Amino acid sequence: MKYLILSRGVWDVELATEMIDAGVHVAAEGLTGPELAHGRLTTPAVTGFYLIDCPNRQEALGWATRTPDTELRPIEDPGGQEF
């Protein structure tokens, strides 16, 4: 199952590298600037994200807690099904 970790602290490229080595990495990027798309982000601004694929929520939580001030969300397809 895929999970999105939103980081509001320091975006950690080393953590992304560890995710790659562990085989859970799907995508990860740091964000720049206080604005994104058509409006301002909430404060504190999201500084980056990690998209991971883990067998369960507990493992995903383990990754999310490795960096401060994060939010973990399961990814759902447009039909409302988690995948």
Sequence and secondary structure as in RCSB ss.txt:
>XXXX:A:sequence
MKYLILSRGVWDVELATEMIDAGVHVAAEGLTGPELAHGRLTTPAVTGFYLIDCPNRQEALGWATRTPDTELRPI
EDPGGQEF
>XXXX:A:secstr
 EEEEEESS   HHHHHHHHHHT EEEEEE  SSEETTEE  SS   EEEEEE SSHHHHHHHHTTSSSEEEEE 
B TTS B 
